[in-house]
Amino acid sequence: MTASTTAEVMFPRPKKRIRGRQIAILVFLGMVALFFCVPLYVMVVTSFKPMDQIREGAIFSLPRIWTLEAWRFAWFEACSGLTCNGLRGGFWNSLRILVPSLVASISLSAVTGYALALWNVRWAGSFLFLLFLCAFVPFQIIMYPIIIITVKLQLFGSIWGVALVHTVLAMPVLTLIFRNYYKDIPADIIKAAMMDSGSFWRIFLEVILPMSGNILIVILILQITSIWNDFLVGVTFGGVGAQPMTVNLANMVTVSTGTVSYNVNMAAALLTAIPPLVIYFVLGKFFVQGIAAGAIKG
Amino acid sequence: MPRVSFEHIVKKYGAVTVLSGLNLAIDDGDFLVLLGPSGCGKTTLLNLLAGLADVTSGRIMIGDRDVTDLDPKDRGLAMVFQSYALYPTKSVEGNLRFGLAATRLARAEADRRIKWAADLLQIGPLMARKPAELSGGQRQRVAIGRALVKHAEVLLFDEPLSNLDAKLRTEMRLEIKKLHEVLHPTVVYVTHDQIEAMTMATQIAVMNGGEIQQFGTPDDVYENPANLFVAGFVGSPAMNLCDARLVARSGGVTGELAEGSSVDLSSYGFAGAPVDGQEIIIGLRPEHFRIGPDLPAEMALTLNLPVRLVERTGSDAILSLSYLDKLLAVRIEPDAAARMKAGQTVAVHYPRTKLNLFDARSGRRL
């Protein structure tokens, strides 16, 4: 045979067939998907129905008249406790809690993790072990002391108090995550930076932080979800004026007077759940692309 | 005054002693290669000089400054790493500029130096690229550039060529040698590759087990190895080492090889008086063997040995001869190798002037 350039198929591969095992997997995955999708479907359609149709009881039926009235009511007018300003107050509170606690917890733990991983810190090993233990202390155990501390600091019942508690609680785990990530940065790069600059902050800001894209995205998703979805810290430390959206929502749906407005409750629950979802969609894309792909290997 | 000196350096990691009382001085403008097998302490010594590890005791001087307790950035050193250690998120130019981070240079001077290094290493067209977009050789150039822009008194290299393929390694070897000839920095270069050591060094320190086995010029280390370790480590194929017994009589000094033939040692420059009956090891370099018939100098030894293998590398050829229970390597001309066949017996001769004798017990050169 001489070498030929024609696209003639010489050795055709057998076509792949769907096997029984694959069908089983597909069926299983389909059932799991339904398990999550059916309640979501009910929530979404209910939130767009007027109460008249909901009272008919057909929860799977589509709305006869699509209306945003429930969403508007949940956002602007729904009563939570004595105030009837809807969820927007809680939303802004949540946002004002989220931003400072995100910034504080991530920056503090990144710097601490960097120092522990790459600089000679005395007692670093013992400190890490302590962090490890702290990461497993249930919040409920230390809740009362923390309440007293925030009262003494005159932060109890304020946005800053809730943000502070979130920051402190997140520190052990985040520091460990950052430390382990930075430990994997090749030693030679740090050695080179020590010889080139030798400045703790300059090396962090110019060399290490730009290499942290991957882990920052992971931690951002982790933190945003956990802080936004938190109920216990918010209800304990938020007092009356600094309640996050989740607390607001809970007060709204556990109303004990009058009829239960299912459409408003569903809309309110969806409104509360939207921000983390948006974060998943926006950052998840970056995460999959791996914005720092190959950053470590150089 | 030496440019760099190590004085009584001791380095321990916990209970493990890596270096015990090491002394070494490097003159200004020298290209010192620290040569040794892995784990011999050569990289540790380099890290101590760079300040990336602390000495347990001892003193390190650069010029007339005691740098033992200085931070790495304050020692006036630049280093090229085995893994290049380029900052992955910075461009080539950013990498070079960060090399000047500790120096607080004026912007114009920094620009001038970066341009100078880029021209010298021909990396000008790559300045905007990231390290991930460069080939191995280009990364190595950038790493060298980052070290050069500092105009450091002493340049350190930590096995810089071992990640490159064979052809690039040869090129970069030449390049570094040229740079040294043009710029004349003091260089400390760590490697386990003896070819690199032989070709680039002005001084070689052969290390093993945390101690300097021999310190001298490449020729000195090659031709007059100080002990059995250096003899076996430097040279490829390695020096042939044959057990023998020294016979010192009135008629002259000879060595009796284990298989019976005798070696004429009368013209060997003994360091001390030869002792009759001493157990010795005779070192024979593969390339000094001659095969008949016309022999240029007087021969110390003639052996008739069967050929086991013929290895031809193109430029030369290595005969492996059966000698007792081991193989004796002999380098010959490729033309001669073409006539050799396994099993055939060949007479090889070794000149008097190229002998190396070692004490079998202490391993030291006689």
Interface residues (C-beta under 8 A of the other chain):
Chain A: P186 D188 I189 K191 A192 A193 M194 M195 D196 S197 G198 S199 R202 E206 V207 P210 M211 G294 A295 I296 K297 G298
Chain B: N47 A50 G51 L52 D71 P72 K73 D74 L77 A78 M79 F81 Q82 S83 Y84 A85 L86 Y87 P88 T89 K90 F98 G99 L100 A101 A102 P131 A132 R139 R146
